[in-house]
Amino acid sequence: MTLELFRKAAFTDGQNGGNNAGVAICSALPPEEEMQQIAADVGYSETAFAEKRDDGSWRVRYFTPEMEINFCGHATIALGAVFGELFGPATYPLILNDREITVAANEDGSATLVSPGTSSQALEENLKTQIMTAFSLTDSDLDPAIPPALVNAGNNHVLLPVNSRECVAQMSYPFEEMRSLQQKEGIPTIILLWRENEQTLHMRNAFAYGGLVEDPATGSAAAAVAGYFRKAGLMDFGHGPARLVFHQGDDMGIPCRLIADIPEEPGSGISLTGTVRSID
């Protein structure tokens, strides 16, 4: 068995920022315990492991330093960029644990994934209260036009839309308390989101679930939010697919930009594009 390991930053802002990801191209996927150890040694929030199948598709699994997860957006964008370097621009089918998606390696070195299908539901009131209390938020901090929700595009995320950029900038919470709650409820991230205008969104993602206070760029969360906005009637499809641009990581000093192109079809996957740079 051979394994070639790459280190990339995905969803960069030009040549700055981006969320670090490991990408392992394998002749055969290692045993689960070995993949977990490699992800821990790499030390990034996620590492993607990919094995090419006889039919041309790629079997992909994602590991944080502590556990396996079913999908990771920024690691998929990094994987797409690696495919482009190794095999050239093309669209590559990916077989995940519980679904199939694609990632395209683009001519300019960026990559575009099509997320799993999206879904959302109202946030259970007791869970909402627990999280808002932990984040020192009150109802007056929320955006009255966008109800809190449980959103999904491969992973569950709690979405708390707030009414000011300051609320996003001031994000803080008790780490161990939220880590326990997020793991108990199966919620990888909690999203604080402020809508600057119809196209521009600012978000921060608490990632105690995966052992990090915050994730600088979260593709699955961006896709889930885009799907929720579509379902809630917050998008204009008068001229074809709508677009959202997510600003994330700025408050960490790690600027990241995630571009979501949203088809009108309810529940369909979201196209997410990001630029990628290599990590020395």
Rosetta blueprint (number, residue, H / E / L):
1 M L
2 T L
3 L E
4 E E
5 L E
6 F E
7 R E
8 K E
9 A E
10 A E
11 F L
12 T E
13 D E
14 G L
15 Q L
16 N E
17 G L
18 G L
19 N E
20 N E
21 A E
22 G E
23 V E
24 A E
25 I E
26 C E
27 S L
28 A L
29 L L
30 P L
31 P L
32 E H
33 E H
34 E H
35 M H
36 Q H
37 Q H
38 I H
39 A H
40 A H
41 D H
42 V H
43 G L
44 Y L
45 S L
46 E E
47 T E
48 A E
49 F E
50 A E
51 E E
52 K E
53 R L
54 D L
55 D L
56 G L
57 S L
58 W E
59 R E
60 V E
61 R E
62 Y E
63 F E
64 T L
65 P L
66 E L
67 M L
68 E E
69 I E
70 N L
71 F L
72 C L
73 G H
74 H H
75 A H
76 T H
77 I H
78 A H
79 L H
80 G H
81 A H
82 V H
83 F H
84 G H
85 E H
86 L H
87 F H
88 G L
89 P L
90 A E
91 T E
92 Y E
93 P E
94 L E
95 I E
96 L L
97 N L
98 D L
99 R L
100 E E
101 I E
102 T E
103 V E
104 A E
105 A E
106 N L
107 E L
108 D L
109 G L
110 S L
111 A E
112 T E
113 L E
114 V E
115 S L
116 P L
117 G L
118 T L
119 S E
120 S E
121 Q E
122 A E
123 L L
124 E L
125 E H
126 N H
127 L H
128 K H
129 T H
130 Q H
131 I H
132 M H
133 T H
134 A H
135 F L
136 S L
137 L L
138 T L
139 D H
140 S H
141 D H
142 L E
143 D L
144 P L
145 A L
146 I L
147 P L
148 P L
149 A E
150 L E
151 V E
152 N E
153 A L
154 G L
155 N L
156 N E
157 H E
158 V E
159 L E
160 L E
161 P E
162 V E
163 N L
164 S L
165 R H
166 E H
167 C H
168 V H
169 A H
170 Q L
171 M L
172 S L
173 Y L
174 P L
175 F H
176 E H
177 E H
178 M H
179 R H
180 S H
181 L H
182 Q H
183 Q H
184 K H
185 E H
186 G L
187 I L
188 P L
189 T E
190 I E
191 I E
192 L E
193 L E
194 W E
195 R E
196 E L
197 N L
198 E L
199 Q L
200 T E
201 L E
202 H E
203 M E
204 R E
205 N E
206 A E
207 F L
208 A H
209 Y H
210 G H
211 G L
212 L L
213 V L
214 E E
215 D E
216 P L
217 A L
218 T L
219 G H
220 S H
221 A H
222 A H
223 A H
224 A H
225 V H
226 A H
227 G H
228 Y H
229 F H
230 R H
231 K H
232 A L
233 G L
234 L L
235 M L
236 D L
237 F L
238 G L
239 H L
240 G L
241 P L
242 A E
243 R E
244 L E
245 V E
246 F E
247 H E
248 Q E
249 G L
250 D H
251 D H
252 M H
253 G L
254 I L
255 P L
256 C E
257 R E
258 L E
259 I E
260 A E
261 D E
262 I E
263 P L
264 E L
265 E L
266 P L
267 G L
268 S L
269 G L
270 I L
271 S E
272 L E
273 T E
274 G E
275 T L
276 V E
277 R E
278 S E
279 I L
280 D L
